[in-house]
Amino acid sequence: MNFSVIKSETIFHGKVFDVKVDEIEYNGSQNKSFRQVAVHPGGAVVVPVKDDGKIILISQYRYPHNKVVLELPAGKLEKGEDPLDCATRELTEETGYTSKNISKLGKIFTTPGFCDEVLHIYLAKDLTAGNHAREEGEEGMEIFELSLDEIDKKIKSGEIVDAKTISGIYMYKLDSGY
């Protein structure tokens, strides 16, 4: 790193994320600058694959874009929570499915230019249907079962624009040799 942090201050504490401002100085100069960072606890994303190869996605209203978005099940990590536990919880909460066969595919930095959020992406196989336990704001979710070809078409057409979903599907394809 070619800079030092002179001062760091959290200027906003929110329910989902905090905002901090760092004053930095570049090494070997008197040039100072500021960096604003959205501090996020991270989350987990699940690629639930049924025995027939179809992938379960959910539709969810996303306030910042004022749109219903087709995406993989996912959720925010609770303080100190293991991402695998979060993935397991979100799979059941949002879809009603459970799995004893969940493995990590990888992780992504969602918006590294201004946010420290890391999403851990998991593959869930050998699914067992059950009842969902949706949280506030998730009541209108719908579940969709789509083949990889159908998902590819929806990505290409712009029907699927969610970055974590596109990343999760790509990681699944790499893992499965598709």
SERO-4910 file (N, C-alpha, C, O; in steps of 0.05 Angstrom, whole numbers):
BEGIN
 pado doro    nc1    nc2    nc3   cac1   cac2   cac3    cc1    cc2    cc3    oc1    oc2    oc3
  Met    A     17    -24      0      0      0      0     18     25      0     38     26     14
  Asn    A     10     44    -15     26     68    -17     14     92     -2     17    115     -9
  Phe    A     -1     85     20    -13    106     36    -15     98     65    -11     74     71
  Ser    A    -20    117     83    -24    112    111    -51    124    119    -58    146    109
  Val    A    -65    111    137    -90    122    147    -83    141    170    -71    132    190
  Ile    A    -91    166    167    -86    186    188   -109    186    208   -104    188    232
  Lys    A   -133    184    198   -156    185    216   -179    169    203   -182    169    179
  Ser    A   -194    155    220   -217    139    211   -240    145    229   -238    144    254
  Glu    A   -263    152    217   -286    159    233   -312    147    221   -317    150    197
  Thr    A   -327    134    238   -353    124    229   -373    147    231   -378    157    253
  Ile    A   -384    155    209   -402    178    209   -432    171    207   -449    188    211
  Phe    A   -437    145    203   -465    135    201   -466    107    211   -451     90    202
  His    A   -485    101    229   -490     74    237   -518     66    228   -538     79    237
  Gly    A   -520     47    210   -546     39    200   -554     11    207   -538     -4    220
  Lys    A   -577      2    199   -587    -25    205   -572    -45    187   -566    -67    196
  Val    A   -567    -38    162   -554    -56    143   -524    -51    141   -509    -71    138
  Phe    A   -516    -26    142   -487    -20    139   -481      6    153   -499     22    159
  Asp    A   -455     10    158   -445     35    169   -429     49    147   -422     37    127
  Val    A   -423     75    152   -406     89    133   -383    101    149   -387    115    169
  Lys    A   -359     96    140   -336    108    153   -321    125    132   -322    120    108
  Val    A   -307    146    142   -291    163    126   -263    161    136   -257    166    160
  Asp    A   -244    154    119   -216    153    126   -201    176    113   -205    182     89
  Glu    A   -185    189    128   -167    209    117   -140    195    113   -129    183    132
  Ile    A   -130    196     89   -105    181     82    -84    201     72    -90    222     62
  Glu    A    -59    192     75    -37    208     64    -19    188     48    -12    167     58
  Tyr    A    -13    197     24      3    180      7     32    181     17     43    202     23
  Asn    A     45    157     18     72    155     28     91    171     11     90    171    -14
  Gly    A    110    185     24    130    200     10    120    227      0    134    241    -15
  Ser    A     96    235      8     86    261     -1     68    273     21     61    260     41
  Gln    A     60    297     17     42    310     35     13    309     24     -5    322     35
  Asn    A      9    294      3    -17    293    -10    -36    277      8    -31    253     14
  Lys    A    -58    290     16    -78    277     32   -103    273     15   -109    288     -4
  Ser    A   -119    253     23   -144    248      9   -163    235     29   -156    228     51
  Phe    A   -188    231     20   -208    219     37   -220    195     22   -223    195     -2
  Arg    A   -227    174     37   -240    151     26   -265    146     43   -264    145     67
  Gln    A   -288    143     29   -313    136     42   -318    106     37   -316     97     15
  Val    A   -324     92     59   -328     63     56   -354     55     69   -360     62     92
  Ala    A   -371     40     54   -394     28     66   -385      2     79   -374    -16     66
  Val    A   -388      1    105   -379    -22    121   -402    -41    125   -422    -35    138
  His    A   -400    -65    113   -422    -85    112   -413   -111    124   -390   -119    120
  Pro    A   -430   -125    139   -422   -150    152   -418   -173    133   -407   -194    140
  Gly    A   -426   -170    108   -423   -192     88   -448   -209     88   -467   -204    103
  Gly    A   -447   -229     72   -470   -247     70   -464   -273     57   -441   -279     51
  Ala    A   -485   -288     52   -482   -314     40   -503   -317     18   -526   -307     20
  Val    A   -495   -330     -4   -512   -335    -27   -513   -365    -31   -493   -379    -27
  Val    A   -536   -375    -40   -539   -404    -44   -548   -410    -72   -567   -397    -83
  Val    A   -535   -429    -85   -543   -439   -111   -556   -466   -105   -543   -486   -104
  Pro    A   -583   -466   -102   -597   -491    -96   -603   -507   -122   -618   -497   -139
  Val    A   -592   -531   -124   -595   -547   -148   -612   -572   -141   -604   -588   -125
  Lys    A   -634   -574   -155   -652   -598   -151   -640   -622   -165   -622   -620   -182
  Asp    A   -650   -645   -158   -640   -670   -170   -643   -670   -200   -628   -683   -214
  Asp    A   -663   -656   -211   -668   -655   -240   -650   -634   -253   -652   -630   -278
  Gly    A   -632   -621   -238   -614   -601   -249   -625   -573   -249   -610   -554   -255
  Lys    A   -650   -569   -243   -661   -542   -242   -651   -527   -218   -646   -539   -196
  Ile    A   -648   -501   -221   -638   -484   -200   -661   -467   -189   -677   -457   -205
  Ile    A   -662   -465   -163   -683   -450   -150   -675   -421   -147   -654   -415   -136
  Leu    A   -691   -403   -158   -687   -374   -154   -712   -363   -141   -733   -375   -141
  Ile    A   -709   -339   -131   -732   -325   -119   -734   -298   -132   -715   -287   -142
  Ser    A   -759   -288   -131   -762   -260   -140   -768   -244   -115   -783   -252    -97
  Gln    A   -755   -220   -114   -757   -204    -90   -756   -174    -98   -741   -166   -115
  Tyr    A   -774   -159    -85   -774   -130    -90   -749   -118    -78   -743   -123    -54
  Arg    A   -735   -102    -94   -711    -88    -84   -716    -58    -85   -718    -46   -106
  Tyr    A   -718    -47    -61   -725    -19    -58   -707      1    -73   -717     19    -87
  Pro    A   -680     -2    -72   -663     18    -86   -669     21   -116   -665     42   -127
  His    A   -678     -1   -128   -683      0   -157   -713      1   -163   -721      3   -187
  Asn    A   -730     -1   -143   -759     -1   -146   -768    -22   -166   -784    -17   -183
  Lys    A   -756    -46   -164   -762    -68   -182   -762    -95   -167   -749    -98   -147
  Val    A   -776   -113   -179   -775   -141   -170   -752   -154   -185   -750   -152   -209
  Val    A   -734   -166   -170   -709   -177   -182   -709   -208   -178   -716   -218   -157
  Leu    A   -702   -222   -200   -699   -251   -199   -671   -257   -190   -651   -248   -203
  Glu    A   -668   -272   -169   -641   -276   -157   -639   -302   -141   -659   -315   -136
  Leu    A   -615   -309   -135   -610   -333   -117   -617   -325    -89   -616   -302    -81
  Pro    A   -625   -345    -72   -629   -339    -44   -604   -329    -31   -582   -339    -37
  Ala    A   -606   -309    -14   -583   -297     -1   -591   -282     23   -615   -274     26
  Gly    A   -572   -276     41   -578   -260     64   -553   -249     77   -531   -258     72
  Lys    A   -557   -230     95   -536   -217    110   -527   -234    133   -543   -247    147
  Leu    A   -501   -233    138   -490   -247    161   -497   -233    187   -497   -208    188
  Glu    A   -505   -248    207   -508   -236    234   -480   -233    245   -461   -246    236
  Lys    A   -478   -216    266   -452   -211    278   -439   -238    287   -451   -252    303
  Gly    A   -416   -244    278   -401   -268    285   -411   -293    273   -401   -315    280
  Glu    A   -430   -292    255   -442   -316    243   -424   -328    222   -411   -314    206
  Asp    A   -422   -355    222   -408   -369    201   -424   -367    175   -448   -371    176
  Pro    A   -411   -361    153   -426   -358    128   -441   -384    120   -463   -381    108
  Leu    A   -431   -407    126   -446   -432    120   -472   -433    136   -493   -441    125
  Asp    A   -472   -424    161   -497   -423    176   -516   -404    164   -541   -409    163
  Cys    A   -506   -381    155   -523   -361    142   -535   -373    116   -559   -370    111
  Ala    A   -519   -386    100   -529   -398     75   -551   -419     81   -571   -419     67
  Thr    A   -546   -435    101   -566   -456    108   -592   -443    117   -614   -451    109
  Arg    A   -590   -422    133   -614   -408    143   -629   -395    120   -653   -397    119
  Glu    A   -615   -380    103   -628   -366     81   -641   -385     61   -663   -379     51
  Leu    A   -629   -408     56   -641   -427     38   -669   -435     49   -688   -435     33
  Thr    A   -671   -441     74   -697   -449     86   -716   -425     88   -739   -427     81
  Glu    A   -706   -403     98   -723   -379    101   -736   -371     75   -760   -366     74
  Glu    A   -721   -370     54   -731   -359     29   -744   -379     10   -762   -372     -5
  Thr    A   -736   -405     12   -747   -425     -7   -762   -447      7   -778   -460     -6
  Gly    A   -757   -452     32   -769   -475     45   -753   -500     43   -759   -520     56
  Tyr    A   -732   -500     26   -716   -524     23   -694   -525     44   -685   -505     54
  Thr    A   -686   -550     50   -663   -555     67   -643   -573     52   -651   -586     32
  Ser    A   -619   -573     61   -599   -590     48   -578   -598     69   -570   -581     86
  Lys    A   -569   -622     68   -546   -631     85   -521   -634     67   -501   -644     76
  Asn    A   -523   -624     43   -501   -625     24   -496   -597     13   -503   -591    -10
  Ile    A   -484   -580     29   -477   -553     22   -447   -550     22   -433   -556     41
  Ser    A   -436   -539     -1   -408   -536     -3   -402   -508    -14   -418   -496    -29
  Lys    A   -379   -497     -7   -371   -470    -15   -361   -470    -43   -343   -486    -50
  Leu    A   -371   -451    -59   -361   -448    -87   -340   -426    -88   -322   -427   -105
  Gly    A   -343   -406    -71   -324   -383    -71   -335   -359    -58   -354   -361    -42
  Lys    A   -323   -336    -64   -333   -311    -52   -329   -289    -72   -312   -291    -91
  Ile    A   -343   -267    -68   -341   -244    -86   -340   -218    -69   -352   -217    -47
  Phe    A   -327   -198    -79   -328   -171    -69   -350   -157    -85   -346   -155   -110
  Thr    A   -371   -149    -73   -394   -139    -89   -388   -112   -102   -394   -109   -126
  Thr    A   -378    -93    -88   -372    -67    -99   -346    -56    -86   -348    -38    -69
  Pro    A   -323    -66    -94   -298    -60    -80   -289    -31    -82   -270    -24    -68
  Gly    A   -302    -15    -98   -294     13   -100   -302     29    -76   -290     50    -70
  Phe    A   -323     21    -62   -333     37    -39   -345     20    -16   -353     32      4
  Cys    A   -345     -6    -19   -358    -23      1   -341    -47      8   -328    -58    -10
  Asp    A   -340    -55     33   -323    -78     41   -339   -104     42   -329   -124     53
  Glu    A   -363   -104     31   -380   -128     32   -367   -152     17   -357   -149     -5
  Val    A   -367   -175     30   -359   -200     18   -383   -219     19   -394   -224     40
  Leu    A   -389   -231     -4   -410   -251     -5   -398   -278    -10   -382   -282    -28
  His    A   -405   -297      7   -396   -325      6   -417   -340    -10   -440   -340     -3
  Ile    A   -408   -355    -30   -427   -368    -48   -425   -398    -44   -403   -410    -44
  Tyr    A   -448   -411    -39   -450   -439    -33   -467   -454    -53   -486   -442    -65
  Leu    A   -461   -479    -57   -477   -497    -73   -492   -515    -54   -481   -527    -36
  Ala    A   -519   -518    -58   -535   -536    -42   -547   -557    -60   -561   -550    -80
  Lys    A   -542   -582    -54   -553   -605    -70   -568   -623    -51   -569   -619    -26
  Asp    A   -581   -643    -62   -597   -662    -46   -617   -647    -29   -618   -651     -5
  Leu    A   -634   -631    -43   -652   -614    -29   -677   -629    -19   -686   -648    -32
  Thr    A   -687   -620      4   -712   -631     15   -731   -608     18   -725   -588     30
  Ala    A   -755   -611      6   -775   -590      7   -787   -588     35   -788   -607     49
  Gly    A   -795   -563     42   -807   -558     68   -821   -531     67   -829   -522     46
  Asn    A   -824   -519     90   -837   -494     92   -817   -471     96   -798   -474    111
  His    A   -822   -449     81   -804   -426     84   -811   -411    110   -833   -416    122
  Ala    A   -793   -394    119   -797   -378    143   -788   -350    137   -769   -340    148
  Arg    A   -803   -337    119   -794   -311    109   -796   -289    130   -812   -290    149
  Glu    A   -778   -270    127   -776   -247    146   -793   -224    135   -805   -225    113
  Glu    A   -794   -203    151   -809   -179    143   -798   -169    116   -774   -167    112
  Gly    A   -816   -162     98   -808   -153     72   -804   -175     51   -800   -169     27
  Glu    A   -805   -200     60   -801   -222     41   -827   -237     35   -826   -257     21
  Glu    A   -849   -227     44   -875   -241     41   -883   -245     12   -895   -266      6
  Gly    A   -876   -227     -6   -884   -229    -34   -866   -245    -52   -869   -246    -76
  Met    A   -846   -258    -40   -827   -274    -56   -841   -296    -71   -860   -308    -61
  Glu    A   -831   -301    -95   -840   -324   -110   -816   -342   -116   -794   -332   -118
  Ile    A   -821   -368   -119   -800   -387   -124   -801   -395   -153   -823   -401   -163
  Phe    A   -778   -396   -166   -777   -405   -194   -756   -428   -196   -735   -427   -183
  Glu    A   -762   -448   -213   -743   -469   -218   -736   -467   -247   -753   -471   -265
  Leu    A   -711   -461   -253   -702   -457   -280   -677   -474   -287   -661   -479   -270
  Ser    A   -676   -482   -312   -652   -497   -321   -630   -477   -326   -634   -452   -327
  Leu    A   -605   -487   -328   -583   -469   -334   -587   -454   -361   -580   -431   -363
  Asp    A   -598   -468   -381   -603   -455   -406   -623   -432   -403   -620   -411   -415
  Glu    A   -644   -437   -388   -664   -415   -383   -651   -392   -368   -657   -368   -375
  Ile    A   -634   -398   -349   -620   -376   -334   -602   -361   -353   -601   -336   -352
  Asp    A   -587   -375   -369   -569   -362   -389   -584   -342   -406   -576   -320   -411
  Lys    A   -607   -351   -416   -624   -334   -433   -634   -309   -418   -634   -288   -429
  Lys    A   -641   -313   -393   -650   -290   -377   -628   -271   -370   -632   -247   -368
  Ile    A   -603   -281   -367   -580   -264   -363   -575   -248   -388   -571   -224   -388
  Lys    A   -575   -262   -411   -569   -249   -436   -590   -228   -443   -584   -207   -455
  Ser    A   -616   -233   -437   -637   -215   -444   -640   -192   -424   -654   -172   -429
  Gly    A   -625   -193   -402   -627   -172   -381   -649   -177   -361   -655   -159   -345
  Glu    A   -662   -200   -362   -682   -207   -341   -669   -213   -314   -681   -209   -293
  Ile    A   -645   -224   -315   -629   -229   -291   -606   -209   -292   -589   -211   -309
  Val    A   -606   -190   -273   -585   -170   -272   -570   -169   -245   -551   -153   -242
  Asp    A   -578   -186   -227   -567   -186   -200   -539   -198   -201   -535   -221   -210
  Ala    A   -519   -183   -192   -491   -191   -194   -484   -217   -179   -469   -234   -188
  Lys    A   -496   -220   -155   -490   -244   -139   -501   -269   -152   -490   -290   -150
  Thr    A   -523   -265   -166   -536   -288   -180   -519   -296   -204   -513   -319   -209
  Ile    A   -511   -276   -220   -495   -282   -243   -468   -294   -235   -459   -313   -247
  Ser    A   -456   -284   -213   -431   -295   -203   -435   -324   -193   -419   -341   -199
  Gly    A   -456   -328   -178   -462   -354   -167   -466   -375   -188   -457   -398   -186
  Ile    A   -481   -367   -209   -486   -386   -231   -460   -392   -246   -455   -415   -252
  Tyr    A   -444   -372   -250   -418   -377   -263   -400   -396   -247   -388   -414   -258
  Met    A   -399   -391   -221   -383   -408   -203   -393   -437   -204   -378   -456   -204
  Tyr    A   -420   -440   -204   -432   -467   -205   -424   -480   -232   -417   -504   -232
  Lys    A   -425   -465   -254   -418   -477   -280   -388   -486   -279   -382   -508   -289
  Leu    A   -371   -470   -268   -343   -477   -267   -339   -502   -249   -323   -520   -256
  Asp    A   -354   -503   -227   -351   -526   -209   -362   -552   -221   -351   -573   -216
  Ser    A   -384   -550   -236   -397   -574   -247   -386   -582   -274   -394   -603   -285
  Gly    A   -369   -565   -286   -358   -572   -312   -378   -567   -335   -375   -578   -356
  Tyr    A   -397   -551   -330   -418   -545   -350   -407   -530   -374   -421   -523   -392
***
